[in-house]
Amino acid sequence: MLQHANRSPLSFGYWLIGAAFVAQFVSVGVQNYVFGAFMTPMIEEFGWSRTEYSLPRTAGQFVMAFTGFIIGTYVDRYGGRPFMLAGIVVLCASLLALSGVENLLQWVLLNGLVLTIGAAMIGNLVVNVTLAKWFVEFRGRAIAFSAMGVSFAGVVLTPVMTLIIDAWGWRAAWQVLAIGAAVLIVPVSTLMRRAPEDYGLHPDGKSDTQVAAGDAQQAMTDFAKSLTRQQALRTMSFYLLVLAFGLFLVTISVMLLQTIPYMTDAGYSRPIAALMITVASIPAFLSKPIWGILIDRLNAKPLAAAGAAITGVAMFIIVFSVQVRADIWVYSGFFLLGCGWGGMIPLQEVIWASFFGRRYLGAVRSAALPFSFLISAGAPLAASYYFDIIGNYDGILLAVAASNLLSAAMLLLIPPPRAQPGSVLSHN
C-alpha cells in the first residue's frame, strides 16, 4: 500500500487522517465528552460534591501533560503505532474497572490516572504530530478533517451515553464504552506510520518527479527550520503560545464537564442539557473542513484569534440567555460556541508546526503540554468549587469568556521565533 501511495493521487497520508479521526473520537470522547453525562447519577449514588466528582479531570490534566512529555520524543523516533496499541489496553482496562467503582479514591485513580494515560497514548499528541509530518502544504486540512473525530464524539457520545445511563445504569455504560473503544482503536492503530521519508515517500503525497522539479519547497523549508526541544524552550514565542492556547482550552475543559449540570440547575431536563453539547458539536464538526481550508490559504494567527474571540462571545451569550431562559439565544450561543471550537485543534496544531517545524515536533509539543495543562487543569475544579460555594456557575463562566478574549488578543500579536543557532536555516 505504501509503495502504491507514491504513484497514486491518494497518498497513504489520507489513510492516516481516517485513523486519526477514529483515534480522537475515542480518546477525547471517553475522556471528556461523556464525563458530564455520568455526573448526576454517580454523585447521587455516592453523595459526592461536584468538586469531588471533578477531581479526576484536574488530576488527569497533569497526568496527560506528564505522559505526553515522556512519549513525545519517542513518537518522533518510533511513530505512534506502539503507543496506540499499548494505550488501548490501558484505556479499556480502566473503563471496565470504572464500572465497579465503590469509593472516591478508586474514582480518582482510575479516571484521573489510568484512563488518562491510556487516552494520552492514542490521542491528540500522537496522531497530530504524525499528521504534521505527513502533510505540510495541506496540513490545515489534514488536521482539521481528522479533528472532526473530536466533535463527532460530542454529536454522538454525549446524547447516546446519556440514554444508555438512564436506561441501563452508569455501571453498564462504562462497560459499553470499553467494548466500543477496543473495537474501534485496534484496527486503526495498525495504520499509523512515523514519517513518509521512512517509506521513500514525501509529504503531501508528492512524487519523486514533483520533488525533483522543485514542487516541494514548502516541505523542505518546514523541515529545515525545525527547532529542537531545547531551542524552542529558549524562545519567548513558545511560552506565549502556551499561555494563549491554554486560555483558549479553558472553555472546552469547563463546558464539557459542566454543561449538563449547569443546564439542569437552570430548570432544563437532562436530555435537553445533553442536547446542548450536540448543538455545539455539530457546528464544531461541520466547520472543521472550512477552518482547514482557510488555514492552508490564509495566515493561521488571525484565524486563531478569531476562533478564540468567537468562543468568548458565545460564552457571554450562553450565560446571559440561560439566566432569563431565552431558549433561542441559548441554542444560538451553543451553536456559536461550536463554531469557535471547530478551529481550536487544527489552528493550534498548525501554528505549533509552522512556528517550530516538523522534524522534532513531538518533542516540542510534548514540552508545551505541562505548561498548557497547568493553565487549564484547574478550570473544571475551580468551576465546581465556585458552584459549591456560590450555588451557581454564572461568575466562573463569565471569567472563562473573558479568558478567551484575552487569548484572542495574544494570538493576534505573538511573533514567530527566529532561527536558532544549530538549525539549518540559521546557516543559510
C-alpha angles and dihedrals in degrees: 000000000000094000090048090051091068091062099036127083086228104071122202086251089078091059086056090055089059092047091049090049091057094042093054092043089059102035099045093034097057093038100047119000098057096042097088093048091061096046103087099042093045097047090045091054097043101030094235123157119241089252091057092047090051095052095095092058092053092044089044092058090060092043090050091050093048093046092048092048091054098046100036096087091044092053087058089051105038107016129237103286100087092046093050093050092050092041096056090054091053093043096050093045090054093047092052091047091051089063088067099046113143105169144023096260092057090047094052095044097045098041101030098039116018100032091045093052090052093047092048091055094056102029146078102322095049098045099037094049088051093050091047088058094049096045132044110148090036097033094119094054094042095053092039094053092047091047088059083083089068093054092041087061088060092048094050114018103049097054094035094050090046089056093046092049092049092047105038105014132257095277093060089045092061089052092051089052092052094053093045093049093052093048092052105039104043095065097042094048089067089063096061117112129180104229137337093243089066089068101038092262134122134227117274091022093283116170124229088253092054092049092048089051091055096255094133102057093124092056092047092050091047090054094044095052094050115135124210120235091261093050093047091051089057093060126087089217090068094059095041090053090049092053095043096049091040089059089046092052094051091081097057094043090054101039098047089058102034106035097088097047090039092055096041090051087056091055102266121132122251093251091051091046091051088047089063090066088053091047088055095040097054096061089039088055097043096042096054095083089049091050089047094053091047092049092054092049104036140038107286095212099069088041090056090049090052091050092051092046092050089051092050094049090048091055092053090051092049095050097048095041094049090052091060097031092241093165098187090055091045090056091043092051094052091045090053090045089058091051089057092044090052093072098040101091101036093044093049096047095044094049092049091049094045092049098046107019131239104268097082097015095126091057093045095047092046090052089056094052099078091052095044095047092045087062097046100031096081096046099084091044091046091051092051092045090049089053093048090053103035102026098233141057101230100104097044093047091052088052089052089052091052091049089059093053089051089050090053092054092048095048090053093054106037111113122217115253122264120244109278127223108271097031118115094243093052088067096048 
